[in-house]
């Protein structure tokens, strides 16, 4: 993609967001630090781009194109993280034949930093997921799946902390309830814990104990369930927690041209973003920090 086209597509979906009552305009370009978050969700083993006759998705997607985009953004800002919100597996013959090996190898080549686990990532069973772990050169985070009695024990962390340009970034993961979506024999002894309660605890740990400047949740809960208001979702998560700055969602294949702004339990802005499915879009959220680590952000979805 030409740089001019990339800038135009990014700008078209961008929105300026004040976090903690601050506006982006209050930040001095000289002193501010910029952290770029790139993200995908529900790629579902789509390695190749869609063909010219594939309807509304014609000529979109593909890992190679995503790699070029990610590389160009990293050159623009080295302080970039690349994240995935789950359902990496299942959807094309690549998964049926290779069992997830190709997906993890390609994500490693793109230098993903972290991912959470979606329900379809259990489609070859927890043993099938475990068998592919050696091909993943990135971290898996999930705080509400307890794997202690399974082969995945010690291979998934509740959270991971990154440091970029003096900014401490805490990332934790949440997964959807597997009962009813995945056969018990596939996820075996994996225990599901209420994600809202866990998120309250995770955000407290990352903010107060780990002293993180930016807190991100990789969520495979789903964006929103209007007919099931009690069901855990990204919007419900945003409203019932504090200290989370960005929720990167998955599961519902919701395409958002720019992040949703939701108020948390203490009235501060939380960004919620999700970029559909199949690798058709790459999410981008830029956070800007002043000398006191106050922050503001802008976000967009980029066509791949």
N, C-alpha and C positions, 0 to 999 in steps of 0.2 A: 504494500500500500504506500502511495506517495505521502510524504510528510504533510503536504498541504491538505490532502484529503483527510488524513488522520486528525489533524488539528480541527478541521471543519466539523467532522463527525463528533469529536469530543466536545467541542464548544456548543454544538446544537443541543446536547442533552445535559449540559452542566447546570448546576444550581449552587448558589452561594449560601452557605449554612453557618449561622452563628452558633457556637457551642458555648454553653455557660454564659449566655448573654453577650458574647463578643461577636463582632462582625469581621469579615475578612478584610475589609478596608482599613481596619485599625492596626493591621500588621505592616511593619516596615519591611519592604523587600530586602533591605540590606541585612537586617538582623534575623529575619525569620528562617526557620528550618522547615523543610518540606519532607514529609513521609508519604510515599505513594503506595497504595494498597490495590493490587490487581487480583481479580477473583473470577472463578468459574463455579458452576454447580450443575449437577445432573447431566454430565457429558455423555453418559451411557454408551461408552465404547465407540463413539463416533470419531474415528481416526481420520477418515478421508473427508474432503469437502462434499457438500451436496452437488449434484450434477446440474447442468443447465435446464433440465426438464423437471426439476423437483419443486414445481409450484412456487409458493411464497418463500421457500428456503433456497431457491436456485442460486448456485454459485456462492453460497455462504459456508462458513465453518472450515474445519480442517485443522489438524494439529500444526502443520507446517506454517500456515498463515498466522495462527496464534503465536507460534514461536517468533516469527518476524516482528509482530506487534510488540510482544513482550521485550524483545531485544532492543527495539527502538526506544521504548519507554525507559528501560534501564540505562540506556546511554544518556537519555535526557536527565534522569535522576537515579543515581546509583543507590539511593536510599529507598529501595522498592522491595516489597514483599509480594509473593505470588501464592495465593491460597485457593483451596477448593472445599466446597461445602457438601460433598458426598454424592453417592450414586455415580461412582466412577465406572462401575461395571454394568453389563447387560444392555443389549440394544442392537448389536451388530454381530455378524459371524466372527469377528475378531475375538470377541469374548468366548463364544462357543468353542472356538478352536484352541485359543491360547490360554483361556482361563484367567485373564487379567494380567498376565505377564507383560504383554505389549503396552497396555495402558500405564502400568507403573514405570516401565522403562522409559517411555516417552515423557511422562511427567517428570522423571528424574533428569532427563536431558534438558527439559525446559527449566530445571532448577526450581521446582515448587518448594516452598518453605514448609508448608503444613497443610494437612487435610483432615476433615472429619469423616465419619463412617455413615453411609446411608443404608437404608434397608436392603437395596439391591446388591450391596457389596457382600451380602451373605448368600447370594443366589447359588454359589457353589459350596455352600456350607462354611462354617467357621474354619474348618480345616483347609478348605480351598482358599480362603482369604489368607490364612496363616502361611500357606505354601508360597504365596506371591510376595510376602513381606520382604524377602531378601532383595527383590528387584526395586524396592522403593527407597530412594535415597533422600527421603524427606520424613518429617515427623507426622504421626497420627495422634490427634487429640480428641478425647471424648471423656467428659466428666461424669456423665450419667449412665454410661454402660459400665457395669462392674464385671470385668473379665477374669477375676481372680481364680475361678475354678475351670478355666478354659485354656487352650493352647495360646490364646492371645494375651494372656497375663504377662505384664512387663513390656509388651510391644506397643501399648497405647498409653499415653500420658493424659492426665486431666487437663493440663495446660502446658504451654511452652512460652518462654520469654526470649524476645529478640532485642538487640540493642542496635539502633541505627542513628549515627551522628549524635550520640548522647541522649537520644530519646529511647526510653524503655517501653517496649510494646509487649503486652501480655495477651495471649491468644488461648482461648479455651473452646472446647467442642461440646455439642449437644446432639443427641440422636433421638429419633422418633420411637415411640413404643412399638416393639417388634411383634408383639402378640396380635394376631389378626392380619398382619402383613407378611410375615415370614413364618414358615413352618418351624415348630419347636425343635424338630430334629436337625434343623440347619443352624440355628443359633445356640443350641444346646443349653449350657448353664449360664449364659450371659444374663445378668440381672439388670433390669431397667429401673432407674431411680427418677423420681419426679424432677423434670428439667428446670422448673421455675425455682424450686428450693435450692437445687444445686447451683443454679446461676447466681442466686443471691449470695451464696457462700463463695463461689469462685470470684465474683466481682469484688467482694470484700477482701479476699486474700490478695488478689492482684493489686488492688488499690492501696490497702492499708499495710499489708505485710510485705509485699514485694515492691511497693512504691512505684508502680507502673504509671507512665504518663499517658498511655493510650491503651484502651482495653477493647478487644475485639472478640466477638462470639461467632464461631463457625457453627451454624445451626442447620440441622436437617429435620426441623420440626414442621416446616410449612409456613407460608406467609400469613394466612388468616383463614379462619373457618367461621363464616358468618352464621351458619346454621348450628354450629356447635361452639358457642361462646366460652364454654368451660375447657375446651380442648386446648392444650398448649400449642402456641403458635408464635411466630416472630413478633407480631404486634403485641400480643399478650405479654410476651417476655419483656419487651421494651417498656411497657406500662408498669410492670410489677417488680422491676429491679431498679437499681441505681448504679452509677459508675461505669456502665457499659457505654462506649462511644459509638460502636458500629456493630450491627448484626448482619452478617453475610448469610443469607438463607438458601435453602434448597427444598427439594421434595415436591412442591406444588407446581414446579415449572412456570413460575410467575415471572413475566418479563416486566421489569420496571425501567423506563427510559432514564430515570434518575432516582436517587434514594428517596424513600418515604421518610418524613420527619415526624417522629412520635415523641410525646412527652413521657419522661420516666416518672417514677413514684415521687420524686422531689421536684418535678416541674422542669427538668433540664431536657434539652434536645438529645434524642438518640436517632442515629441514622439506621435505616433498615433497607438493605438492597438485595436483589436477586435478578439474575440475568437469563431467565428462561431455561433453556436446555440445549443439549446436543452440541455445545461449543459454538453456537451461532453468534454469541456475543461475549465480550470480555468486559467485566465490570472494572471501573476505576474510581477510586476515592482518594483525593489528595487532602492530607491534613497539614495545616500550617501552624507552627509554634513560635511564639515570641520568646523574648529572653527569660520571661517568668514561666514559660511552658503553658501559658494560656493557649487555647487552640480554636481554630475555625477550619472549615472544610468545604470542598466542592466535590460533586460526584457526577458521573456520566456512565452510560453504557455504550460500548464501541462495537460496531458491526465488524465481524471477522470475515 
